Amino acid sequence: MWRFFDDTSLFLLKNSDQKVSIGIEVEFVTHENFFIWNAERLNIIFKNEIFEIKKERNKNQYEIVFFFSDKTADFQQWREILELIAVTNLHFNFDSYVDEVSNAFHLNVSIENYSENHFYSLCDRICDFIFKNFHLVVQNNERMFLSNDVFLPKILGWGYENRMCAIRIRKNHILNNRFFEVRVFSSRGPIFVLLNFILLNLKGEQLVKYEYGPEFGVEANSARTNLGYLAFCIKEQM
């Protein structure tokens, strides 16, 4: 049903030279009484310190936030929680309503003692991966990029606390370091492909000039970095 990770992801995490912590945020829709009946029950079944459920802006839309972890056992439990929600709610769906933007999946990655240059170079390589594999990102998700909502990504680039960028650089006050949030996938997307790419690229070469970073200026309006334009092109080809 839902693939955040696969066997390759678990192998790469266990054998990484870097200490990597992962957090995820998954949006979904279900019935209007979900929060009243299910949120409390889930907190009893599972350790509520590993996740939080929030009501989102759209109709019957919720978000479940799984906090940062480097334990593969927690990832297995995340999947169990989502599957339990899906099985026990007849109206559960990763897809949004027709007149609303797609439910989003945000992948948060924190890397301990990772040099600043390597950190931003990795963000650059992720942007390049998104560009070259945009057909995987879209997957009936065009509305996310064609929407006028200022909280949704519009630019294929990375920026500090910038929700309009595909990658948002943020501060982790608990781990006391920076982390990045990849914001372009829908909840139904093949997230494990992106996660495996990130884990395989932790030992990247340092770059002198960042192609997708804050310094790219007017390039933010180019065809290569305009997510709405890329989504439109993919839609026209289908």
PyMOL commands that set and color helices and strands:
alter all, ss='L'
color gray80, all
select helices_A, chain A and resi 7-14+34-45+48-50+72-87+116-132+134-138+142-146+191-200+214-221+227-237
alter helices_A, ss='H'
color red, helices_A
select strands_A, chain A and resi 20-29+51-55+61-69+104-111+155-160+165-172+177-186
alter strands_A, ss='S'
color yellow, strands_A
deselect
rebuild
show_as cartoon
